[in-house]
């Protein structure tokens, strides 16, 4: 690992502090380094606040002159809520800029890297590119495709069950795994479950490790026939206005009014095989400022997500437990493919251990 990569690794750690707080902006960190020593650091804390580059520069003043700036995303070269970072960099006297990835946002006019080079600064782009892209994978999908990023979280036994025959699933995974999942919730724009999960578990779908600066995520319930009890926790809380019910198009209007009177909203979707069509649902959700959705079950939802090929990422938790029968609730329901070569395939990217549990971070092979 050369020095540029070493400092970029620190930049990525800085940028992660903004996860869950910067939407619709990307997460960005910045370092100023002179003579091999870090003289200042900063990160983008929230949309509308200082960008990472300006945050770092504001702390050191004239001390930035002659330094190298490290930033995981190309400095902006346009006026938005804040002035362009390229101007602040030029005014500061920074002599070299090292960038992780270029900004893929087509709405951004004028490349920051090219602009800085044209003004005589040395610019290196593409340092730890894969890691920097992964860090802002939600932002990249949002601005490149105009669609919400869909992450799927599954907790299961080693023999592939997500609950017993009676629906008992507390707790398949250990506390450390559950804490990680609540961090995922904090970083997500919405949490999605099926109506069966609401009926069986009556979840609140809120993170319990909330940072004050993080917005409350939306709660989305896929409920084709509007079967969720109106006494459910998703309707009865201070955040009822953030609850979205995804139903079919032929539901009772009186039921819709009762739900809307509680402060929630109903999105009517097209049906596929008698259930809400996930492709249609996520197209509709892409018009709402969510950024990302964390899917948490149950089996029918997982099946629809995978068969609809709408998932962008998976978090697969395996607990060292075996139910030892054929009567539990499986990860997926319905008919599978008839040949192994037709299987839905994943690319494993990372494996983590949480006490006794194993978590696999994976992406679909497109």
C-alpha positions as CSV (number, residue, x, y, z in Angstrom):
1,X,0.0,0.0,0.0
2,X,1.6,3.3,-1.1
3,X,1.1,6.5,0.9
4,X,-1.8,7.7,-1.3
5,X,-3.7,4.5,-0.5
6,X,-2.8,4.7,3.1
7,X,-4.2,8.2,3.5
8,X,-7.2,7.3,1.3
9,X,-8.1,4.5,3.7
10,X,-8.3,7.1,6.5
11,X,-10.5,9.3,4.2
12,X,-12.9,6.4,3.8
13,X,-13.2,5.9,7.5
14,X,-13.9,9.7,7.9
15,X,-16.5,9.6,5.2
16,X,-18.4,6.7,6.9
17,X,-19.2,9.1,9.8
18,X,-21.7,10.7,7.5
19,X,-23.6,7.5,6.6
20,X,-27.3,8.0,7.1
21,X,-27.1,11.8,7.4
22,X,-26.0,13.2,4.0
23,X,-28.8,12.0,1.7
24,X,-29.3,13.0,-1.1
25,X,-25.6,13.9,-1.1
26,X,-22.8,11.3,-1.1
27,X,-20.7,10.6,2.0
28,X,-17.3,12.3,1.7
29,X,-14.2,12.6,3.8
30,X,-11.1,14.8,3.3
31,X,-7.6,14.9,4.7
32,X,-4.9,17.5,4.3
33,X,-1.3,16.1,4.4
34,X,2.0,18.0,4.5
35,X,5.4,16.4,4.7
36,X,3.8,13.0,5.4
37,X,1.8,14.4,8.4
38,X,-2.0,14.9,8.6
39,X,-2.6,18.6,9.3
40,X,-6.4,18.6,9.1
41,X,-9.4,16.4,8.4
42,X,-13.1,16.8,7.7
43,X,-16.2,15.1,6.5
44,X,-19.6,16.0,5.1
45,X,-22.0,15.8,8.1
46,X,-25.3,16.6,6.5
47,X,-26.9,18.0,3.3
48,X,-26.6,21.8,3.3
49,X,-23.6,21.8,5.7
50,X,-19.9,22.2,4.7
51,X,-18.6,19.7,2.2
52,X,-15.7,17.6,3.5
53,X,-13.0,19.6,1.6
54,X,-14.2,22.9,3.0
55,X,-14.6,21.4,6.5
56,X,-10.9,20.3,6.4
57,X,-9.7,23.6,5.0
58,X,-11.6,25.7,7.5
59,X,-9.7,24.2,10.4
60,X,-6.2,24.9,9.2
61,X,-6.2,28.3,7.3
62,X,-2.8,29.1,5.8
63,X,-1.5,25.8,7.0
64,X,-3.1,24.2,3.9
65,X,-0.7,25.9,1.5
66,X,1.6,23.4,-0.3
67,X,-0.3,20.4,1.1
68,X,-1.9,17.4,-0.5
69,X,-5.7,17.0,-0.2
70,X,-7.1,13.5,-0.1
71,X,-10.8,13.1,-0.9
72,X,-12.8,9.9,-1.8
73,X,-15.1,11.7,-4.3
74,X,-14.2,14.3,-6.9
75,X,-14.5,17.9,-5.6
76,X,-17.6,19.6,-6.8
77,X,-17.1,22.4,-9.5
78,X,-20.6,23.9,-9.4
79,X,-22.8,26.1,-7.2
80,X,-25.5,24.2,-5.2
81,X,-26.5,24.8,-1.6
82,X,-22.8,25.6,-1.1
83,X,-20.1,27.2,-3.3
84,X,-17.9,24.9,-5.4
85,X,-15.2,23.1,-3.4
86,X,-12.7,23.6,-6.3
87,X,-12.7,27.3,-5.6
88,X,-12.0,26.7,-1.9
89,X,-9.1,24.3,-2.8
90,X,-7.6,26.8,-5.2
91,X,-7.9,29.7,-2.8
92,X,-6.3,27.6,0.0
93,X,-3.0,27.0,-1.8
94,X,-3.3,23.2,-1.9
95,X,-0.8,22.0,-4.5
96,X,-1.9,18.4,-5.1
97,X,-5.2,16.6,-4.9
98,X,-5.7,12.8,-4.7
99,X,-9.2,11.5,-5.6
100,X,-10.9,8.2,-5.1
101,X,-13.5,8.3,-7.8
102,X,-15.0,10.9,-10.2
103,X,-18.5,12.1,-9.5
104,X,-20.9,10.1,-11.7
105,X,-23.7,12.6,-11.3
106,X,-24.6,13.8,-14.8
107,X,-26.3,16.8,-13.3
108,X,-22.9,18.1,-12.1
109,X,-21.5,20.5,-14.7
110,X,-17.8,20.6,-15.2
111,X,-15.4,18.0,-13.8
112,X,-13.6,19.1,-10.7
113,X,-10.5,17.1,-11.5
114,X,-10.1,18.5,-15.0
115,X,-10.7,22.0,-13.6
116,X,-8.1,21.8,-10.9
117,X,-5.6,20.4,-13.4
118,X,-6.3,23.2,-15.8
119,X,-5.3,25.6,-12.9
120,X,-1.9,24.0,-12.5
121,X,-2.6,21.6,-9.6
122,X,-1.3,18.0,-9.7
123,X,-4.3,15.6,-9.6
124,X,-4.3,11.9,-9.2
125,X,-7.7,10.1,-9.6
126,X,-8.7,6.5,-9.1
127,X,-7.0,5.7,-5.8
128,X,-8.8,2.8,-4.0
129,X,-11.5,3.2,-6.7
130,X,-13.4,0.0,-5.8
131,X,-13.6,0.8,-2.1
132,X,-14.6,4.4,-2.8
133,X,-17.3,3.2,-5.2
134,X,-18.7,0.7,-2.7
135,X,-18.8,3.4,0.0
136,X,-21.2,5.5,-2.2
137,X,-23.0,2.7,-3.9
138,X,-26.4,4.1,-2.9
139,X,-25.6,7.6,-4.2
140,X,-24.2,6.2,-7.5
141,X,-27.3,4.2,-8.2
142,X,-29.5,7.1,-7.3
143,X,-27.8,9.6,-9.7
144,X,-26.8,7.2,-12.5
145,X,-30.1,5.2,-12.8
146,X,-32.5,7.4,-10.9
147,X,-33.6,4.4,-8.8
148,X,-33.6,3.5,-5.1
149,X,-30.9,1.1,-3.9
150,X,-32.3,-2.2,-2.6
151,X,-30.4,-4.1,0.1
152,X,-31.7,-7.4,1.4
153,X,-31.1,-8.7,5.0
154,X,-31.8,-12.3,5.9
155,X,-31.1,-14.0,9.3
156,X,-31.4,-17.8,9.1
157,X,-30.3,-21.1,10.6
158,X,-27.6,-23.2,9.0
159,X,-30.3,-25.3,7.4
160,X,-32.0,-22.3,5.8
161,X,-34.9,-21.5,8.1
162,X,-35.9,-18.0,9.1
163,X,-38.5,-19.1,11.7
164,X,-40.0,-22.3,13.2
165,X,-43.3,-23.8,12.1
166,X,-45.0,-21.6,14.7
167,X,-43.4,-18.5,13.4
168,X,-40.9,-18.1,16.2
169,X,-37.8,-16.3,15.1
170,X,-36.5,-14.6,18.3
171,X,-33.7,-14.8,18.2
172,X,-32.0,-16.6,15.4
173,X,-28.9,-14.4,15.5
174,X,-27.0,-13.0,18.5
175,X,-27.1,-9.5,19.9
176,X,-24.0,-8.3,18.1
177,X,-25.5,-9.2,14.7
178,X,-28.7,-7.4,15.7
179,X,-26.8,-4.3,16.6
180,X,-25.2,-4.4,13.2
181,X,-28.6,-4.6,11.6
182,X,-29.8,-1.6,13.5
183,X,-26.9,0.3,12.1
184,X,-28.0,-0.8,8.6
185,X,-31.4,0.6,9.5
186,X,-29.9,3.9,10.6
187,X,-28.1,4.2,7.2
188,X,-31.2,3.3,5.2
189,X,-33.9,5.5,3.8
190,X,-36.6,2.9,4.5
191,X,-37.2,-0.5,6.0
192,X,-39.5,-2.9,4.1
193,X,-41.3,-6.0,5.3
194,X,-44.3,-8.1,4.2
195,X,-47.7,-8.0,6.0
196,X,-47.1,-11.5,7.4
197,X,-44.1,-10.1,9.4
198,X,-46.3,-7.3,10.7
199,X,-49.1,-9.8,11.7
200,X,-46.7,-12.3,13.3
201,X,-44.1,-10.0,15.0
202,X,-45.8,-6.5,15.2
203,X,-42.4,-4.8,14.7
204,X,-41.8,-1.1,15.1
205,X,-39.2,-1.1,12.3
206,X,-37.1,1.6,14.0
207,X,-33.4,1.6,14.9
208,X,-32.8,1.6,18.6
209,X,-29.2,3.0,18.3
210,X,-30.4,6.3,16.7
211,X,-28.0,9.1,16.2
212,X,-29.6,12.5,16.7
213,X,-28.4,13.7,13.3
214,X,-30.0,10.7,11.4
215,X,-33.4,11.1,9.9
216,X,-36.1,8.5,10.8
217,X,-36.4,5.9,8.1
218,X,-39.6,5.2,6.3
219,X,-41.4,2.0,7.1
220,X,-42.8,0.1,4.1
221,X,-45.3,-2.8,4.4
222,X,-46.1,-4.9,1.4
223,X,-49.8,-5.7,2.0
224,X,-51.5,-6.7,-1.2
225,X,-55.0,-7.0,0.4
226,X,-54.6,-4.5,3.3
227,X,-54.7,-7.1,6.0
228,X,-52.4,-5.3,8.5
229,X,-54.3,-4.6,11.8
230,X,-54.8,-0.9,12.4
231,X,-53.4,-1.5,15.9
232,X,-50.0,-2.5,14.5
233,X,-46.9,-0.6,15.8
234,X,-46.2,0.7,12.3
235,X,-49.4,2.8,12.5
236,X,-49.3,3.7,16.2
237,X,-46.2,5.8,16.9
238,X,-44.9,9.3,16.5
239,X,-43.7,8.3,13.0
240,X,-46.9,7.0,11.5
241,X,-46.6,9.6,8.8
242,X,-43.5,7.8,7.6
243,X,-45.4,4.5,7.1
244,X,-46.1,3.4,3.5
245,X,-48.4,0.6,2.7
246,X,-47.9,-1.1,-0.7
247,X,-51.2,-2.7,-1.8
248,X,-52.8,-4.0,-5.0
249,X,-54.8,-1.8,-7.2
250,X,-58.2,-3.4,-6.4
251,X,-58.4,-2.8,-2.6
252,X,-61.3,-1.4,-0.7
253,X,-61.3,2.4,-0.8
254,X,-62.7,2.5,2.8
255,X,-59.7,0.6,4.0
256,X,-57.4,3.0,2.3
257,X,-59.2,5.9,4.0
258,X,-58.9,4.3,7.5
259,X,-55.1,3.8,7.0
260,X,-54.7,7.4,5.7
261,X,-56.6,8.7,8.7
262,X,-53.9,7.3,10.9
263,X,-51.3,9.4,9.1
264,X,-49.9,6.6,6.8
265,X,-50.1,6.5,3.0
266,X,-51.1,3.8,0.6
267,X,-49.3,3.1,-2.7
268,X,-51.4,1.0,-5.1
269,X,-49.3,-1.2,-7.3
270,X,-49.7,-3.6,-10.2
271,X,-50.0,-7.3,-9.3
272,X,-47.9,-10.2,-10.5
273,X,-49.1,-13.7,-9.7
274,X,-51.6,-12.2,-7.3
275,X,-49.0,-10.3,-5.3
276,X,-47.6,-6.8,-5.4
277,X,-45.2,-6.6,-8.3
278,X,-41.8,-5.7,-6.8
279,X,-40.6,-4.1,-10.0
280,X,-43.6,-1.7,-10.1
281,X,-43.3,-1.0,-6.4
282,X,-39.6,0.0,-6.5
283,X,-40.2,2.1,-9.6
284,X,-42.8,4.0,-7.6
285,X,-40.6,4.2,-4.5
286,X,-37.9,5.7,-6.7
287,X,-40.0,8.9,-6.9
288,X,-39.9,9.3,-3.2
289,X,-36.7,10.7,-1.6
290,X,-35.6,7.5,0.0
291,X,-32.1,6.7,-1.4
292,X,-32.1,3.1,-0.2
293,X,-34.4,0.4,1.1
294,X,-33.5,-2.3,3.5
295,X,-35.6,-5.4,3.0
296,X,-36.1,-7.5,6.1
297,X,-38.6,-10.3,5.1
298,X,-40.4,-12.5,5.2
299,X,-40.1,-15.5,2.9
300,X,-42.7,-14.4,0.3
301,X,-41.0,-10.9,0.1
302,X,-37.6,-12.5,-0.3
303,X,-38.9,-14.7,-3.1
304,X,-40.5,-11.8,-4.9
305,X,-37.4,-9.7,-4.6
306,X,-35.1,-12.4,-6.0
307,X,-37.5,-13.5,-8.8
308,X,-38.1,-9.9,-9.7
309,X,-34.3,-9.4,-9.8
310,X,-34.5,-6.0,-8.0
311,X,-31.9,-6.6,-5.3
312,X,-28.6,-4.7,-5.4
313,X,-27.0,-6.2,-2.3
314,X,-27.4,-8.9,0.3
315,X,-26.5,-9.2,4.0
316,X,-26.9,-13.0,4.8
317,X,-26.6,-13.9,8.5
318,X,-26.1,-17.6,9.4
319,X,-26.5,-18.6,13.0
320,X,-24.9,-21.8,14.3
321,X,-28.3,-23.4,14.8
322,X,-30.1,-26.2,13.1
323,X,-33.9,-26.7,13.3
324,X,-33.5,-30.2,12.1
325,X,-36.8,-30.7,10.3
326,X,-38.7,-29.8,7.2
327,X,-41.5,-27.9,8.8
328,X,-40.1,-24.4,9.5
329,X,-40.4,-21.2,7.5
330,X,-37.8,-21.2,4.7
331,X,-35.7,-18.3,3.4
332,X,-37.9,-18.4,0.3
333,X,-41.2,-19.8,-0.7
334,X,-42.7,-21.1,-3.9
335,X,-41.3,-23.1,-6.8
336,X,-37.5,-22.8,-7.5
337,X,-35.6,-23.4,-10.7
338,X,-35.4,-26.9,-12.2
339,X,-31.7,-26.8,-13.0
340,X,-28.7,-25.7,-10.9
341,X,-27.3,-23.7,-13.9
342,X,-30.4,-21.5,-13.7
343,X,-29.7,-20.6,-10.0
344,X,-29.7,-17.1,-8.8
345,X,-26.1,-16.4,-8.3
346,X,-24.2,-14.1,-5.9
347,X,-20.8,-12.7,-5.7
348,X,-19.4,-12.9,-2.1
349,X,-17.5,-9.7,-1.3
350,X,-17.0,-9.9,2.5
351,X,-17.4,-12.3,5.4
352,X,-17.7,-11.1,9.0
353,X,-18.0,-12.9,12.3
354,X,-20.4,-11.5,15.0
355,X,-19.6,-13.6,18.1
356,X,-21.0,-17.0,16.9
357,X,-22.8,-15.7,13.7
358,X,-21.4,-15.5,10.2
359,X,-22.5,-12.6,8.0
360,X,-21.9,-12.7,4.2
361,X,-22.0,-9.5,2.2
362,X,-22.8,-10.3,-1.4
363,X,-24.0,-8.8,-4.7
364,X,-26.1,-10.4,-7.4
365,X,-24.2,-11.6,-10.5
366,X,-25.9,-9.6,-13.2
